[in-house]
Amino acid sequence: MRTLFSRAIQIDPGFHVVLGVLVIFAIAEVFFATSYYVGRARANRVSAQAVTATIARAPSASASAPAAAQPSVPPAAAVSTPPPSIVDQLLREGTEFRERGDTTNALARFQEALDSEPDNTAVLQETAQTYESMQMFDRANDVWRRIKQISPSDSATYALADRRLKVGVPAPPTVEPGGAPAETDVPSGKDVGGNTEGPIMGISDVKTKETSDPEAETNLTLEIGIKKQPGTVIDHNKVKILVFLYDVVNDKDIKLTDADVSNEWLTSKHDWSDPNPEVLLVRYVRAKTGGALSESSLSEAAAKVRPGQKGRGSKGSADIGQRKYLGYIVRVYYGDDLQAVQAEPSRLLQQFPALKSPSAR
């Protein structure tokens, strides 16, 4: 039994060699595995630190970005300017029309603005000044009185209105062409058209075009659009259109023209049966030769137009001196009521004020 046991536990030397090799491989594998996981953990820790640093720096960088970009933005763009109101825009347009002598469209813009803001003193002031430019002083005074009613007694607008009502704007001491003294215009309480509801006719546009003509010193035409207010019925027999053309003599004096003036309608009906404007063509021709002139009065040089008639103005007595075309005044009457006025240049309205009615000429 002892002998058998001793034999049983004897170990082959080769076994020791194989076992040692296995132990060595196991130790090496454990070592390499440990090194791998330790290195990986260290790399993850370094990566986490880098991400943390990036996140920590991000607010600082973003906070400094606008400061760096700030100089590229203009200071004016930083604060947005509110667009002008509709009333301000209408006020500006109306003032521009009046400065061009288009009082019809000027008053239309001011009235539209007052429909939105009836107590706007700036619009009322421009309206009163427009009436004054048309020598419609009674109507202007009505507006000045309205300004006094709604303005504080210590305001500049109140003081201006009070001064205009006390002193007034004297009418220029001029004589309408033909020798008739100028009279004041529409009675108090009436609008441009001479009726309490405002004008029923107006001037839509005046286009001036000069044509090259070898036989004439000046050859130009005016296309005048005459419109009616929507919804109104017009008796064309009551419509009267006066077109005055003016020359400057020796570069200083302003006289009614002695050139050849004629007129014709470009639209076929010119009875205002539809809402479209009717267009009147007025032609001004100054010949180079300057032939003999008729003895008729200069006042007849105005193109007095009645719808349905084709007219031709006549020349007046000559003024000694060099003449050049200066501009025009267009006045539209319905019956005896002044409806609309337009002039270019606008100062002609001051020098040649309107008569109360066309029959007063």
VOVEXSE-961073 format. One record per residue (C-alpha): residue number from 1; residue in one letter; x, y, z. Coordinates in Angstrom, 3 decimals, m for minus. Layout:
<r pos="NUM" code="A" east="X" north="Y" up="Z"/>
...
% end
This chain:
<r pos="1" code="M" east="0.000" north="0.000" up="0.000"/>
<r pos="2" code="R" east="2.794" north="2.375" up="0.849"/>
<r pos="3" code="T" east="4.502" north="1.584" up="m2.311"/>
<r pos="4" code="L" east="1.413" north="2.195" up="m4.409"/>
<r pos="5" code="F" east="0.785" north="5.589" up="m2.800"/>
<r pos="6" code="S" east="4.299" north="6.774" up="m3.376"/>
<r pos="7" code="R" east="4.056" north="5.885" up="m6.995"/>
<r pos="8" code="A" east="0.771" north="7.575" up="m7.382"/>
<r pos="9" code="I" east="1.920" north="11.021" up="m6.285"/>
<r pos="10" code="Q" east="5.124" north="11.114" up="m8.231"/>
<r pos="11" code="I" east="5.012" north="14.034" up="m10.718"/>
<r pos="12" code="D" east="6.598" north="14.022" up="m14.109"/>
<r pos="13" code="P" east="9.247" north="16.791" up="m14.528"/>
<r pos="14" code="G" east="7.691" north="17.726" up="m17.828"/>
<r pos="15" code="F" east="4.541" north="18.585" up="m16.003"/>
<r pos="16" code="H" east="6.406" north="21.166" up="m13.975"/>
<r pos="17" code="V" east="7.743" north="22.713" up="m17.106"/>
<r pos="18" code="V" east="4.298" north="22.972" up="m18.719"/>
<r pos="19" code="L" east="2.785" north="24.314" up="m15.517"/>
<r pos="20" code="G" east="5.473" north="26.983" up="m15.243"/>
<r pos="21" code="V" east="4.902" north="28.043" up="m18.793"/>
<r pos="22" code="L" east="1.162" north="28.332" up="m18.191"/>
<r pos="23" code="V" east="1.724" north="30.366" up="m15.045"/>
<r pos="24" code="I" east="4.048" north="32.688" up="m16.910"/>
<r pos="25" code="F" east="1.468" north="33.164" up="m19.708"/>
<r pos="26" code="A" east="m1.256" north="33.795" up="m17.132"/>
<r pos="27" code="I" east="0.813" north="36.371" up="m15.347"/>
<r pos="28" code="A" east="1.667" north="38.066" up="m18.641"/>
<r pos="29" code="E" east="m1.979" north="38.136" up="m19.703"/>
<r pos="30" code="V" east="m3.034" north="39.635" up="m16.398"/>
<r pos="31" code="F" east="m0.294" north="42.241" up="m16.709"/>
<r pos="32" code="F" east="m1.246" north="43.228" up="m20.227"/>
<r pos="33" code="A" east="m4.938" north="43.331" up="m19.392"/>
<r pos="34" code="T" east="m4.262" north="45.487" up="m16.353"/>
<r pos="35" code="S" east="m2.084" north="47.841" up="m18.393"/>
<r pos="36" code="Y" east="m4.774" north="48.146" up="m21.101"/>
<r pos="37" code="Y" east="m7.628" north="49.006" up="m18.740"/>
<r pos="38" code="V" east="m5.497" north="51.400" up="m16.694"/>
<r pos="39" code="G" east="m4.428" north="53.240" up="m19.856"/>
<r pos="40" code="R" east="m7.998" north="53.379" up="m21.098"/>
<r pos="41" code="A" east="m9.264" north="54.761" up="m17.821"/>
<r pos="42" code="R" east="m6.541" north="57.392" up="m17.842"/>
<r pos="43" code="A" east="m7.438" north="58.408" up="m21.419"/>
<r pos="44" code="N" east="m11.110" north="58.714" up="m20.497"/>
<r pos="45" code="R" east="m10.194" north="60.878" up="m17.510"/>
<r pos="46" code="V" east="m8.048" north="63.171" up="m19.672"/>
<r pos="47" code="S" east="m10.848" north="63.415" up="m22.272"/>
<r pos="48" code="A" east="m13.380" north="64.278" up="m19.586"/>
<r pos="49" code="Q" east="m11.107" north="67.011" up="m18.249"/>
<r pos="50" code="A" east="m10.745" north="68.447" up="m21.772"/>
<r pos="51" code="V" east="m14.531" north="68.488" up="m22.304"/>
<r pos="52" code="T" east="m15.050" north="70.158" up="m18.944"/>
<r pos="53" code="A" east="m12.515" north="72.832" up="m19.805"/>
<r pos="54" code="T" east="m14.196" north="73.434" up="m23.164"/>
<r pos="55" code="I" east="m17.615" north="73.762" up="m21.572"/>
<r pos="56" code="A" east="m16.239" north="76.059" up="m18.901"/>
<r pos="57" code="R" east="m14.664" north="78.296" up="m21.523"/>
<r pos="58" code="A" east="m17.724" north="78.415" up="m23.789"/>
<r pos="59" code="P" east="m19.726" north="81.054" up="m21.851"/>
<r pos="60" code="S" east="m16.702" north="83.295" up="m21.701"/>
<r pos="61" code="A" east="m16.117" north="82.990" up="m25.434"/>
<r pos="62" code="S" east="m19.771" north="83.555" up="m26.270"/>
<r pos="63" code="A" east="m19.890" north="86.527" up="m23.957"/>
<r pos="64" code="S" east="m16.941" north="88.129" up="m25.686"/>
<r pos="65" code="A" east="m18.230" north="87.431" up="m29.210"/>
<r pos="66" code="P" east="m20.736" north="90.319" up="m29.360"/>
<r pos="67" code="A" east="m18.100" north="92.712" up="m28.099"/>
<r pos="68" code="A" east="m15.814" north="91.704" up="m30.968"/>
<r pos="69" code="A" east="m18.631" north="91.948" up="m33.515"/>
<r pos="70" code="Q" east="m20.028" north="95.215" up="m32.143"/>
<r pos="71" code="P" east="m17.856" north="97.606" up="m34.200"/>
<r pos="72" code="S" east="m19.145" north="96.071" up="m37.452"/>
<r pos="73" code="V" east="m22.740" north="97.126" up="m36.662"/>
<r pos="74" code="P" east="m23.485" north="100.805" up="m37.355"/>
<r pos="75" code="P" east="m24.778" north="102.652" up="m34.284"/>
<r pos="76" code="A" east="m27.883" north="103.795" up="m36.195"/>
<r pos="77" code="A" east="m28.832" north="100.201" up="m36.996"/>
<r pos="78" code="A" east="m28.811" north="99.232" up="m33.341"/>
<r pos="79" code="V" east="m31.939" north="101.328" up="m32.695"/>
<r pos="80" code="S" east="m34.722" north="100.796" up="m35.238"/>
<r pos="81" code="T" east="m36.444" north="103.997" up="m36.375"/>
<r pos="82" code="P" east="m40.234" north="103.676" up="m36.430"/>
<r pos="83" code="P" east="m41.767" north="104.318" up="m39.874"/>
<r pos="84" code="P" east="m43.641" north="107.599" up="m40.341"/>
<r pos="85" code="S" east="m47.351" north="107.517" up="m39.641"/>
<r pos="86" code="I" east="m49.944" north="107.802" up="m42.382"/>
<r pos="87" code="V" east="m50.809" north="111.323" up="m41.228"/>
<r pos="88" code="D" east="m47.156" north="112.410" up="m41.340"/>
<r pos="89" code="Q" east="m46.804" north="110.977" up="m44.828"/>
<r pos="90" code="L" east="m49.936" north="112.748" up="m46.054"/>
<r pos="91" code="L" east="m48.709" north="115.992" up="m44.486"/>
<r pos="92" code="R" east="m45.383" north="115.702" up="m46.305"/>
<r pos="93" code="E" east="m47.039" north="114.894" up="m49.632"/>
<r pos="94" code="G" east="m49.500" north="117.759" up="m49.293"/>
<r pos="95" code="T" east="m46.717" north="120.231" up="m48.548"/>
<r pos="96" code="E" east="m44.765" north="119.046" up="m51.584"/>
<r pos="97" code="F" east="m47.831" north="119.449" up="m53.809"/>
<r pos="98" code="R" east="m48.402" north="122.995" up="m52.554"/>
<r pos="99" code="E" east="m44.776" north="123.950" up="m53.159"/>
<r pos="100" code="R" east="m45.221" north="122.796" up="m56.757"/>
<r pos="101" code="G" east="m48.360" north="124.923" up="m57.097"/>
<r pos="102" code="D" east="m50.735" north="121.951" up="m57.088"/>
<r pos="103" code="T" east="m53.143" north="123.210" up="m54.449"/>
<r pos="104" code="T" east="m55.877" north="120.763" up="m55.434"/>
<r pos="105" code="N" east="m53.894" north="117.673" up="m54.523"/>
<r pos="106" code="A" east="m52.348" north="119.486" up="m51.557"/>
<r pos="107" code="L" east="m55.740" north="120.162" up="m49.990"/>
<r pos="108" code="A" east="m56.855" north="116.617" up="m50.788"/>
<r pos="109" code="R" east="m53.872" north="115.189" up="m48.857"/>
<r pos="110" code="F" east="m54.462" north="117.522" up="m45.902"/>
<r pos="111" code="Q" east="m58.152" north="116.645" up="m45.779"/>
<r pos="112" code="E" east="m57.335" north="112.933" up="m45.821"/>
<r pos="113" code="A" east="m54.970" north="113.467" up="m42.902"/>
<r pos="114" code="L" east="m57.604" north="115.446" up="m40.996"/>
<r pos="115" code="D" east="m60.108" north="112.638" up="m41.514"/>
<r pos="116" code="S" east="m57.820" north="110.511" up="m39.316"/>
<r pos="117" code="E" east="m56.714" north="113.256" up="m36.894"/>
<r pos="118" code="P" east="m59.146" north="116.211" up="m36.975"/>
<r pos="119" code="D" east="m57.243" north="118.127" up="m34.279"/>
<r pos="120" code="N" east="m53.756" north="117.799" up="m35.780"/>
<r pos="121" code="T" east="m52.562" north="121.416" up="m35.614"/>
<r pos="122" code="A" east="m49.651" north="120.816" up="m38.001"/>
<r pos="123" code="V" east="m52.034" north="119.665" up="m40.730"/>
<r pos="124" code="L" east="m54.480" north="122.473" up="m39.976"/>
<r pos="125" code="Q" east="m51.681" north="125.024" up="m40.200"/>
<r pos="126" code="E" east="m50.576" north="123.744" up="m43.614"/>
<r pos="127" code="T" east="m54.201" north="123.768" up="m44.758"/>
<r pos="128" code="A" east="m54.645" north="127.408" up="m43.720"/>
<r pos="129" code="Q" east="m51.424" north="128.414" up="m45.467"/>
<r pos="130" code="T" east="m52.571" north="126.653" up="m48.629"/>
<r pos="131" code="Y" east="m55.815" north="128.617" up="m48.620"/>
<r pos="132" code="E" east="m53.794" north="131.802" up="m48.139"/>
<r pos="133" code="S" east="m51.619" north="130.937" up="m51.155"/>
<r pos="134" code="M" east="m54.855" north="130.736" up="m53.161"/>
<r pos="135" code="Q" east="m56.020" north="134.112" up="m51.764"/>
<r pos="136" code="M" east="m58.945" north="132.336" up="m50.089"/>
<r pos="137" code="F" east="m58.545" north="134.318" up="m46.882"/>
<r pos="138" code="D" east="m62.024" north="133.744" up="m45.442"/>
<r pos="139" code="R" east="m61.523" north="129.998" up="m45.632"/>
<r pos="140" code="A" east="m58.005" north="130.327" up="m44.208"/>
<r pos="141" code="N" east="m59.346" north="132.362" up="m41.275"/>
<r pos="142" code="D" east="m61.850" north="129.607" up="m40.478"/>
<r pos="143" code="V" east="m58.962" north="127.183" up="m40.125"/>
<r pos="144" code="W" east="m56.897" north="129.610" up="m38.036"/>
<r pos="145" code="R" east="m59.852" north="130.029" up="m35.671"/>
<r pos="146" code="R" east="m60.080" north="126.265" up="m35.357"/>
<r pos="147" code="I" east="m56.381" north="126.131" up="m34.446"/>
<r pos="148" code="K" east="m56.915" north="128.736" up="m31.708"/>
<r pos="149" code="Q" east="m59.783" north="126.726" up="m30.258"/>
<r pos="150" code="I" east="m57.809" north="123.514" up="m29.846"/>
<r pos="151" code="S" east="m54.350" north="124.917" up="m29.021"/>
<r pos="152" code="P" east="m53.112" north="125.876" up="m25.544"/>
<r pos="153" code="S" east="m53.059" north="129.636" up="m25.117"/>
<r pos="154" code="D" east="m49.312" north="129.621" up="m24.417"/>
<r pos="155" code="S" east="m48.358" north="127.522" up="m27.450"/>
<r pos="156" code="A" east="m46.602" north="128.707" up="m30.595"/>
<r pos="157" code="T" east="m49.458" north="127.518" up="m32.817"/>
<r pos="158" code="Y" east="m51.963" north="129.594" up="m30.826"/>
<r pos="159" code="A" east="m49.739" north="132.665" up="m31.138"/>
<r pos="160" code="L" east="m49.346" north="132.129" up="m34.900"/>
<r pos="161" code="A" east="m53.086" north="131.684" up="m35.420"/>
<r pos="162" code="D" east="m53.867" north="134.753" up="m33.343"/>
<r pos="163" code="R" east="m51.360" north="136.841" up="m35.305"/>
<r pos="164" code="R" east="m52.747" north="135.686" up="m38.661"/>
<r pos="165" code="L" east="m56.292" north="136.508" up="m37.598"/>
<r pos="166" code="K" east="m55.334" north="139.966" up="m36.340"/>
<r pos="167" code="V" east="m52.873" north="140.998" up="m39.018"/>
<r pos="168" code="G" east="m53.871" north="138.725" up="m41.865"/>
<r pos="169" code="V" east="m52.005" north="138.189" up="m45.117"/>
<r pos="170" code="P" east="m52.484" north="141.175" up="m47.415"/>
<r pos="171" code="A" east="m53.409" north="140.308" up="m50.969"/>
<r pos="172" code="P" east="m50.795" north="141.453" up="m53.502"/>
<r pos="173" code="P" east="m51.741" north="144.720" up="m55.213"/>
<r pos="174" code="T" east="m51.831" north="143.201" up="m58.680"/>
<r pos="175" code="V" east="m54.304" north="143.452" up="m61.504"/>
<r pos="176" code="E" east="m55.621" north="140.422" up="m63.334"/>
<r pos="177" code="P" east="m54.608" north="140.476" up="m67.019"/>
<r pos="178" code="G" east="m57.033" north="142.693" up="m68.910"/>
<r pos="179" code="G" east="m57.068" north="145.485" up="m66.343"/>
<r pos="180" code="A" east="m59.793" north="144.224" up="m64.002"/>
<r pos="181" code="P" east="m58.862" north="144.631" up="m60.348"/>
<r pos="182" code="A" east="m58.358" north="141.400" up="m58.475"/>
<r pos="183" code="E" east="m61.141" north="140.452" up="m56.093"/>
<r pos="184" code="T" east="m61.241" north="138.145" up="m53.153"/>
<r pos="185" code="D" east="m62.331" north="134.599" up="m53.725"/>
<r pos="186" code="V" east="m64.921" north="132.252" up="m52.340"/>
<r pos="187" code="P" east="m67.244" north="133.392" up="m49.519"/>
<r pos="188" code="S" east="m66.700" north="132.133" up="m46.004"/>
<r pos="189" code="G" east="m67.838" north="128.588" up="m45.252"/>
<r pos="190" code="K" east="m67.183" north="127.250" up="m48.747"/>
<r pos="191" code="D" east="m64.439" north="124.913" up="m49.764"/>
<r pos="192" code="V" east="m62.223" north="125.094" up="m52.845"/>
<r pos="193" code="G" east="m65.167" north="124.254" up="m55.051"/>
<r pos="194" code="G" east="m67.325" north="127.034" up="m53.677"/>
<r pos="195" code="N" east="m69.849" north="124.699" up="m52.084"/>
<r pos="196" code="T" east="m70.237" north="123.459" up="m48.547"/>
<r pos="197" code="E" east="m69.475" north="119.859" up="m49.453"/>
<r pos="198" code="G" east="m66.158" north="120.658" up="m51.114"/>
<r pos="199" code="P" east="m65.120" north="120.674" up="m54.788"/>
<r pos="200" code="I" east="m66.875" north="118.413" up="m57.253"/>
<r pos="201" code="M" east="m64.151" north="118.781" up="m59.882"/>
<r pos="202" code="G" east="m60.376" north="118.828" up="m59.730"/>
<r pos="203" code="I" east="m57.121" north="118.757" up="m61.690"/>
<r pos="204" code="S" east="m55.602" north="115.293" up="m61.827"/>
<r pos="205" code="D" east="m52.343" north="116.192" up="m63.564"/>
<r pos="206" code="V" east="m50.596" north="118.754" up="m65.773"/>
<r pos="207" code="K" east="m47.821" north="117.504" up="m68.063"/>
<r pos="208" code="T" east="m45.616" north="119.970" up="m69.942"/>
<r pos="209" code="K" east="m43.733" north="118.785" up="m73.020"/>
<r pos="210" code="E" east="m41.491" north="120.855" up="m75.308"/>
<r pos="211" code="T" east="m41.085" north="119.835" up="m78.958"/>
<r pos="212" code="S" east="m38.169" north="120.682" up="m81.211"/>
<r pos="213" code="D" east="m39.453" north="122.944" up="m83.989"/>
<r pos="214" code="P" east="m37.100" north="124.579" up="m86.530"/>
<r pos="215" code="E" east="m39.694" north="127.257" up="m87.326"/>
<r pos="216" code="A" east="m40.439" north="128.219" up="m83.745"/>
<r pos="217" code="E" east="m38.432" north="129.648" up="m80.900"/>
<r pos="218" code="T" east="m40.582" north="127.702" up="m78.417"/>
<r pos="219" code="N" east="m43.123" north="124.979" up="m79.125"/>
<r pos="220" code="L" east="m44.597" north="123.281" up="m76.095"/>
<r pos="221" code="T" east="m47.822" north="121.624" up="m75.015"/>
<r pos="222" code="L" east="m49.652" north="121.183" up="m71.741"/>
<r pos="223" code="E" east="m51.791" north="118.099" up="m71.155"/>
<r pos="224" code="I" east="m54.289" north="118.955" up="m68.418"/>
<r pos="225" code="G" east="m56.366" north="116.220" up="m66.813"/>
<r pos="226" code="I" east="m59.719" north="117.392" up="m65.444"/>
<r pos="227" code="K" east="m61.531" north="114.942" up="m63.176"/>
<r pos="228" code="K" east="m64.787" north="114.809" up="m61.271"/>
<r pos="229" code="Q" east="m65.392" north="113.574" up="m57.774"/>
<r pos="230" code="P" east="m66.688" north="109.979" up="m57.654"/>
<r pos="231" code="G" east="m70.453" north="109.677" up="m57.654"/>
<r pos="232" code="T" east="m71.148" north="113.193" up="m58.944"/>
<r pos="233" code="V" east="m73.121" north="114.046" up="m62.064"/>
<r pos="234" code="I" east="m71.570" north="116.813" up="m64.168"/>
<r pos="235" code="D" east="m73.386" north="119.196" up="m66.495"/>
<r pos="236" code="H" east="m70.583" north="119.824" up="m68.977"/>
<r pos="237" code="N" east="m72.183" north="123.122" up="m70.024"/>
<r pos="238" code="K" east="m71.306" north="124.514" up="m66.580"/>
<r pos="239" code="V" east="m67.625" north="123.568" up="m66.746"/>
<r pos="240" code="K" east="m65.216" north="126.400" up="m67.533"/>
<r pos="241" code="I" east="m61.448" north="125.948" up="m67.705"/>
<r pos="242" code="L" east="m59.141" north="128.961" up="m67.786"/>
<r pos="243" code="V" east="m55.539" north="128.406" up="m68.771"/>
<r pos="244" code="F" east="m53.207" north="131.403" up="m68.437"/>
<r pos="245" code="L" east="m49.726" north="131.177" up="m69.942"/>
<r pos="246" code="Y" east="m47.075" north="133.638" up="m68.823"/>
<r pos="247" code="D" east="m43.791" north="134.974" up="m70.215"/>
<r pos="248" code="V" east="m40.892" north="136.664" up="m68.508"/>
<r pos="249" code="V" east="m39.877" north="139.871" up="m70.295"/>
<r pos="250" code="N" east="m36.231" north="140.967" up="m70.227"/>
<r pos="251" code="D" east="m35.634" north="138.415" up="m67.442"/>
<r pos="252" code="K" east="m37.514" north="140.523" up="m64.882"/>
<r pos="253" code="D" east="m41.159" north="141.348" up="m65.715"/>
<r pos="254" code="I" east="m43.889" north="138.700" up="m65.823"/>
<r pos="255" code="K" east="m46.581" north="139.235" up="m68.447"/>
<r pos="256" code="L" east="m49.401" north="137.231" up="m69.934"/>
<r pos="257" code="T" east="m48.021" north="135.642" up="m73.083"/>
<r pos="258" code="D" east="m48.396" north="137.125" up="m76.557"/>
<r pos="259" code="A" east="m47.446" north="133.828" up="m78.214"/>
<r pos="260" code="D" east="m49.836" north="131.760" up="m80.311"/>
<r pos="261" code="V" east="m52.004" north="129.744" up="m77.901"/>
<r pos="262" code="S" east="m54.546" north="127.100" up="m78.935"/>
<r pos="263" code="N" east="m56.409" north="124.280" up="m77.247"/>
<r pos="264" code="E" east="m58.169" north="121.029" up="m78.096"/>
<r pos="265" code="W" east="m59.555" north="118.016" up="m76.246"/>
<r pos="266" code="L" east="m57.620" north="114.761" up="m76.482"/>
<r pos="267" code="T" east="m60.513" north="112.742" up="m75.070"/>
<r pos="268" code="S" east="m63.486" north="112.293" up="m77.350"/>
<r pos="269" code="K" east="m66.439" north="112.963" up="m75.035"/>
<r pos="270" code="H" east="m65.171" north="115.403" up="m72.388"/>
<r pos="271" code="D" east="m68.564" north="115.308" up="m70.680"/>
<r pos="272" code="W" east="m67.402" north="113.467" up="m67.509"/>
<r pos="273" code="S" east="m69.994" north="110.724" up="m67.942"/>
<r pos="274" code="D" east="m67.407" north="108.210" up="m66.703"/>
<r pos="275" code="P" east="m64.960" north="108.547" up="m63.792"/>
<r pos="276" code="N" east="m61.837" north="108.864" up="m65.960"/>
<r pos="277" code="P" east="m60.247" north="112.323" up="m66.309"/>
<r pos="278" code="E" east="m60.846" north="114.308" up="m69.477"/>
<r pos="279" code="V" east="m57.605" north="115.596" up="m71.025"/>
<r pos="280" code="L" east="m57.254" north="119.087" up="m72.490"/>
<r pos="281" code="L" east="m54.261" north="119.894" up="m74.730"/>
<r pos="282" code="V" east="m53.030" north="123.512" up="m74.731"/>
<r pos="283" code="R" east="m50.331" north="124.428" up="m77.252"/>
<r pos="284" code="Y" east="m47.924" north="127.366" up="m76.915"/>
<r pos="285" code="V" east="m45.967" north="128.402" up="m80.025"/>
<r pos="286" code="R" east="m43.610" north="131.375" up="m80.259"/>
<r pos="287" code="A" east="m42.411" north="131.898" up="m83.804"/>
<r pos="288" code="K" east="m38.833" north="132.898" up="m84.504"/>
<r pos="289" code="T" east="m39.816" north="135.671" up="m86.913"/>
<r pos="290" code="G" east="m42.100" north="137.449" up="m84.442"/>
<r pos="291" code="G" east="m44.657" north="138.635" up="m87.000"/>
<r pos="292" code="A" east="m47.276" north="141.323" up="m86.552"/>
<r pos="293" code="L" east="m49.617" north="140.984" up="m83.615"/>
<r pos="294" code="S" east="m53.322" north="141.710" up="m83.356"/>
<r pos="295" code="E" east="m54.662" north="144.576" up="m81.241"/>
<r pos="296" code="S" east="m56.783" north="142.386" up="m78.956"/>
<r pos="297" code="S" east="m56.229" north="142.573" up="m75.238"/>
<r pos="298" code="L" east="m53.661" north="140.335" up="m73.517"/>
<r pos="299" code="S" east="m56.449" north="138.998" up="m71.358"/>
<r pos="300" code="E" east="m57.823" north="137.137" up="m74.367"/>
<r pos="301" code="A" east="m54.622" north="135.099" up="m74.549"/>
<r pos="302" code="A" east="m55.995" north="132.900" up="m71.824"/>
<r pos="303" code="A" east="m57.404" north="129.686" up="m73.239"/>
<r pos="304" code="K" east="m61.013" north="129.949" up="m72.129"/>
<r pos="305" code="V" east="m62.306" north="126.451" up="m72.653"/>
<r pos="306" code="R" east="m65.840" north="125.132" up="m72.751"/>
<r pos="307" code="P" east="m66.363" north="121.386" up="m73.205"/>
<r pos="308" code="G" east="m67.525" north="120.550" up="m76.716"/>
<r pos="309" code="Q" east="m65.780" north="123.569" up="m78.254"/>
<r pos="310" code="K" east="m62.369" north="123.763" up="m79.872"/>
<r pos="311" code="G" east="m60.802" north="127.122" up="m79.237"/>
<r pos="312" code="R" east="m57.760" north="129.097" up="m80.231"/>
<r pos="313" code="G" east="m56.289" north="131.891" up="m78.187"/>
<r pos="314" code="S" east="m55.370" north="135.179" up="m79.835"/>
<r pos="315" code="K" east="m52.237" north="137.223" up="m79.497"/>
<r pos="316" code="G" east="m52.120" north="140.413" up="m77.503"/>
<r pos="317" code="S" east="m50.363" north="143.697" up="m78.035"/>
<r pos="318" code="A" east="m46.625" north="143.365" up="m78.000"/>
<r pos="319" code="D" east="m44.445" north="144.341" up="m75.090"/>
<r pos="320" code="I" east="m41.080" north="145.612" up="m76.128"/>
<r pos="321" code="G" east="m38.389" north="143.240" up="m74.922"/>
<r pos="322" code="Q" east="m37.210" north="139.690" up="m75.118"/>
<r pos="323" code="R" east="m39.845" north="137.165" up="m74.015"/>
<r pos="324" code="K" east="m39.406" north="133.641" up="m72.729"/>
<r pos="325" code="Y" east="m42.009" north="131.151" up="m71.573"/>
<r pos="326" code="L" east="m42.304" north="131.094" up="m67.781"/>
<r pos="327" code="G" east="m45.274" north="128.988" up="m66.700"/>
<r pos="328" code="Y" east="m49.025" north="128.593" up="m66.354"/>
<r pos="329" code="I" east="m52.065" north="128.902" up="m64.127"/>
<r pos="330" code="V" east="m54.981" north="126.504" up="m64.614"/>
<r pos="331" code="R" east="m58.318" north="127.296" up="m62.980"/>
<r pos="332" code="V" east="m61.402" north="125.090" up="m63.149"/>
<r pos="333" code="Y" east="m64.872" north="126.518" up="m62.484"/>
<r pos="334" code="Y" east="m68.229" north="124.804" up="m62.239"/>
<r pos="335" code="G" east="m70.819" north="127.441" up="m62.867"/>
<r pos="336" code="D" east="m69.375" north="130.443" up="m61.041"/>
<r pos="337" code="D" east="m67.666" north="128.420" up="m58.317"/>
<r pos="338" code="L" east="m63.925" north="127.912" up="m58.330"/>
<r pos="339" code="Q" east="m63.168" north="124.196" up="m58.147"/>
<r pos="340" code="A" east="m59.411" north="123.785" up="m58.534"/>
<r pos="341" code="V" east="m56.229" north="125.769" up="m59.128"/>
<r pos="342" code="Q" east="m52.772" north="124.664" up="m60.203"/>
<r pos="343" code="A" east="m49.742" north="126.763" up="m61.175"/>
<r pos="344" code="E" east="m46.126" north="126.342" up="m62.190"/>
<r pos="345" code="P" east="m44.191" north="128.141" up="m60.796"/>
<r pos="346" code="S" east="m46.386" north="128.476" up="m57.723"/>
<r pos="347" code="R" east="m45.472" north="132.154" up="m57.182"/>
<r pos="348" code="L" east="m47.782" north="133.010" up="m60.073"/>
<r pos="349" code="L" east="m50.706" north="132.405" up="m57.727"/>
<r pos="350" code="Q" east="m49.494" north="135.238" up="m55.508"/>
<r pos="351" code="Q" east="m48.916" north="137.669" up="m58.339"/>
<r pos="352" code="F" east="m52.101" north="136.835" up="m60.259"/>
<r pos="353" code="P" east="m54.840" north="135.941" up="m57.740"/>
<r pos="354" code="A" east="m58.085" north="134.347" up="m58.882"/>
<r pos="355" code="L" east="m61.274" north="136.229" up="m59.498"/>
<r pos="356" code="K" east="m64.452" north="135.262" up="m57.685"/>
<r pos="357" code="S" east="m65.973" north="133.856" up="m60.871"/>
<r pos="358" code="P" east="m64.978" north="133.528" up="m64.535"/>
<r pos="359" code="S" east="m67.751" north="135.938" up="m65.542"/>
<r pos="360" code="A" east="m66.012" north="138.712" up="m63.574"/>
<r pos="361" code="R" east="m63.162" north="138.851" up="m66.073"/>
% end
